Amino acid sequence: MIKRISPYAGLLHEVVEHGGVLYIGGIVAEDTSVDMSGQANDVLGQLSQLLKTLGADLTSVLQVTIFVTNLSEKTAFNAAWKAHFAEAHLPARAIVGVADLGPGVKLEMTAIAARPTSA
């Protein structure tokens, strides 16, 4: 069964769940006036909060794709990443350089996570 969560302006669902797997649509920073570190912490915090509302957490994340407008800011992103993910629970990930994500947006992130099962 496919379950769709939180429609976003009629364009997409924030989360689609299928077979216990959570497919999370693009997350961008709420404050695009801050630097890469600030935007990365914002986006990762949003991901963490969203997972919490779904009964999961960052340890449930399996894969992440990050789109950035400036690959030279990858070091700043990595610092935020390490502050949010424990080494034992690092997901697979890819960072992709793109030309534009919108005014002031430095990154957009999608994720796939497993919904924990009750024992």
C-alpha positions as CSV (number, residue, x, y, z in Angstrom):
1,M,0.0,0.0,0.0
2,I,1.3,3.5,-0.9
3,K,0.6,6.2,1.7
4,R,1.1,9.8,0.8
5,I,1.8,12.4,3.5
6,S,1.5,16.2,3.6
7,P,0.6,17.5,0.1
8,Y,2.9,20.5,-0.8
9,A,1.1,23.2,-2.8
10,G,-0.5,20.6,-5.1
11,L,2.9,19.7,-6.7
12,L,4.2,16.8,-4.6
13,H,3.8,15.0,-1.3
14,E,6.4,15.7,1.3
15,V,6.6,12.0,2.1
16,V,5.5,8.9,0.3
17,E,5.6,5.6,2.2
18,H,5.6,2.3,0.5
19,G,6.4,-1.1,2.2
20,G,7.8,0.6,5.3
21,V,10.1,2.8,3.3
22,L,9.8,6.6,3.6
23,Y,10.6,8.6,0.4
24,I,11.2,12.2,1.4
25,G,10.9,15.0,-1.1
26,G,13.2,17.9,-1.5
27,I,13.9,19.9,1.7
28,V,15.4,23.4,1.5
29,A,16.3,25.9,4.2
30,E,13.6,28.1,5.7
31,D,16.1,31.0,5.9
32,T,18.0,31.3,2.7
33,S,19.9,34.4,3.8
34,V,22.3,32.3,5.9
35,D,25.5,30.6,4.7
36,M,25.9,27.0,3.7
37,S,26.5,25.8,7.3
38,G,23.3,27.5,8.5
39,Q,21.3,26.1,5.6
40,A,22.7,22.6,6.0
41,N,21.9,22.6,9.7
42,D,18.4,23.9,9.0
43,V,17.8,21.2,6.3
44,L,19.2,18.4,8.5
45,G,17.1,19.7,11.4
46,Q,14.0,19.7,9.3
47,L,14.7,16.1,8.2
48,S,15.2,15.0,11.8
49,Q,11.9,16.7,12.9
50,L,10.0,15.2,10.0
51,L,11.3,11.7,10.7
52,K,10.4,12.1,14.4
53,T,6.7,12.9,13.4
54,L,6.7,9.7,11.4
55,G,8.1,7.5,14.2
56,A,11.6,7.4,12.9
57,D,14.9,9.3,13.4
58,L,18.2,9.9,11.6
59,T,19.4,6.4,12.3
60,S,16.6,5.2,10.0
61,V,18.0,7.1,7.0
62,L,19.2,4.8,4.2
63,Q,20.2,7.2,1.4
64,V,20.4,10.9,0.9
65,T,20.9,13.0,-2.3
66,I,22.1,16.6,-1.8
67,F,21.9,19.1,-4.6
68,V,24.3,22.1,-4.1
69,T,24.8,25.3,-6.1
70,N,28.5,25.6,-5.2
71,L,30.6,22.4,-4.7
72,S,33.3,24.5,-3.1
73,E,31.0,24.7,0.0
74,K,31.0,20.9,0.4
75,T,33.3,21.2,3.4
76,A,30.8,23.4,5.3
77,F,28.1,21.0,4.4
78,N,30.2,18.0,5.7
79,A,30.7,19.7,9.0
80,A,27.0,20.1,9.5
81,W,26.4,16.5,8.3
82,K,28.9,15.1,10.9
83,A,27.1,17.0,13.6
84,H,23.8,15.3,12.8
85,F,24.7,11.8,11.8
86,A,26.6,9.4,14.1
87,E,29.4,7.6,12.3
88,A,27.7,4.2,13.0
89,H,24.6,5.4,11.3
90,L,25.9,7.2,8.2
91,P,23.5,6.7,5.2
92,A,24.7,6.3,1.6
93,R,24.8,9.7,0.0
94,A,25.6,11.7,-3.1
95,I,26.2,15.4,-3.6
96,V,25.4,16.8,-7.0
97,G,26.4,20.2,-8.2
98,V,23.6,22.2,-9.9
99,A,23.3,25.6,-11.5
100,D,20.4,27.0,-9.6
101,L,17.9,26.0,-6.9
102,G,16.1,29.3,-6.5
103,P,16.9,32.7,-4.9
104,G,19.3,32.2,-2.1
105,V,18.9,28.4,-1.9
106,K,22.3,26.8,-1.5
107,L,21.1,23.2,-1.2
108,E,18.2,20.9,-1.5
109,M,18.1,17.4,0.0
110,T,16.0,14.3,-0.6
111,A,16.1,11.2,1.6
112,I,15.0,7.6,1.8
113,A,14.4,6.1,5.3
114,A,13.1,2.9,6.8
115,R,10.2,3.1,9.2
116,P,11.2,1.2,12.3
117,T,9.1,-1.9,13.0
118,S,7.9,-2.6,16.5
119,A,9.4,-5.7,18.1
